[in-house]
């Protein structure tokens, strides 16, 4: 938090000339200023336009063609690709699957990550200063381990763990006397394939978000917790009423990043269930897109799927913002009465002071 | 206080970052078509002569993108040892590629494809999409080999067919692939079993296997459709050409043909009687194959002739891998028992826009030389399309010998079908096949799922169809 103070002061000074003179004073375009703008504004803006905005526009255009991908020839077909897509039962199934991923993966991951973070930062003895459980730094490092392993390797390792005949998971389960898991195909049964995939994604990501939350919680002033403790709040109550509101910006950001990762999930599913799983129960839009583009050579149609995926992603992000706003967070500064913003303000002030 | 401005800045930054990440999804749209600016085929030219039928420039190089799969890429590199003898200084530079279509797509669009491509593997480029960008290879078959014989005369019959699309011969399929059912001769002799000739015999064998605590078949999740190959092969033998043409032309109700249904029914019985190793639909296919070749928990495995090379490191000692033609349904099939699916595979294509198309053809001519073809069979244990390059002992490989034997026994009764590859249907078909072999879907459900996949392609106007007759 201390780092933000200088930035904040600079920012606050900016409108001053306008207030004094009634009109912003124009500064001379010195060589210094021009080069400064070019380097710090022009270059990033150019990169953004060339590599983000232009491909963005192009994708929308190609989504309305029947381009086959290997020659420069194509015809403009309007919205045909989109009408075809929403009559395609396999695509709709993929859409449903990524919706499931976007709902459950962030929810479970963040709940677990919050639990780990709270235990590590605040879960310690209730006497003396507020601190984490014993060996907190050890657990923090351990929980980060899976994130260090690249996603593709996580996927391949778990594909082996889930192997029905030689996998570690079934070996342990049958070893415990659960004979019904002998040769049980975790990734081959409709009921378990999707949960099994979700578990792996969550397993791989919890550590990172735990560390993120630990950093956020450390920015919350300890006085707040001490005050809550004096008032008799238990650990659960502190977590729900103090920690969560105080770090809600971090939670929102994490939710959106995780949602985007879950909507894609390509690496994990491709490593574990490359063909969409039993009855396509784990097929994702990105897998379908890949198959339509490279196996069926319908690049125009595949691009249309990419456009829909991007729209779904944006809608997801908008939903998260909306929910956060409605529950009293976000930028609703007028809603000062909301407990969330109060706590955050308190936290912010504490951090600054 | 000044906190507000500070936190707003941070939030704006985060939002920008999120928007950027969301837009990243658009990047999935891959590279876009650009204008045609390649001046293909205008590379250096040389004098045409008896030893240089395509007029390759001396000391030129050929860029070859070779699929790095079961056969590796060293056999193309090997041609460098023979190339120089006919065209001075010609050299082929091999680039191993696994994902052919995704890796080469931008180069096709950009108009600068490699000179020679082994368009094979799971991500091969569909031929119909690039047909008008490929060199026709008829002049290759008219040319003489390095030994001075006409190439068309030294190859197996019908090898042009799988490389011909809309009457254009554009792909030279180099490896002769024989499809059949594979078993361990040693294991069968120990137990007094014989390879089944009909599906009823296979059912009996399954019962005997169960008594020994073994299974009849095994399947892996990426290769469940090997049983589709077995099904279609048996059905074509039973019902003849009408089965094959129905499937190839995506006809209505083609999967309901009595010959197909007869085989599905037996398969369904086998699944229900637990003659398939359980859990296959959740097992990586090479691990599943090792259950057959190494653990010997399953007796039979339907596959192509590449299976021996693929499982080389995971095969039990003294396994004696041997193949036999797919089982027939009745004892009066339309085609004899010996008939089988065999096709030239590993399609080599020469893009017309490449820098040295003549050089690429010369490399293909070198690959068809006796020395290079024999080297392939010896190191890969698979026959090439060049006849008579496999000695009687098959370089010590029982699988190679049985492929040659099967081919000879079949004579002219060799068939092939391409609809799965042509329309890229394998991924879609894997889904019902995995469900069926796991016992979650009955024969009726499998039939309607497969029919639906065929119907969908037939009714999609944006897909070019190939009429097969």
Interface residues (C-beta under 8 A of the other chain):
Chain A: X4 X5 X7 X8 X9 X11 X12 X48 X52 X55 X56 X58 X59 X62 X63 X66 X67 X68 X69 X70 X71 X72 X73 X74 X80 X84 X90 X159 X160 X162 X163 X164 X165 X166 X183 X184 X185 X186 X187 X188 X189 X190 X193 X249 X253 X256 X257 X260 X263 X264 X273 X274 X275 X276 X278 X279 X280 X286 X289 X291 X293 X294 X295 X296 X297 X298 X299 X301 X302 X303 X306 X307 X309 X310 X313 X314 X317 X331 X333 X348 X349 X352
Chain B: X1 X2 X3 X4 X5 X6 X7 X8 X9 X10 X11 X14 X18 X19 X20 X21 X22 X23 X25 X26 X27 X28 X29 X30 X32 X33 X34 X35 X36 X101 X102 X105 X108 X109 X111 X123 X125 X126 X128 X129 X130 X132 X133 X221 X222 X277 X278 X279 X280 X281 X282 X283 X284 X287 X291 X423 X424 X426 X427 X428 X430 X431 X434 X435 X438 X440 X460 X462 X463
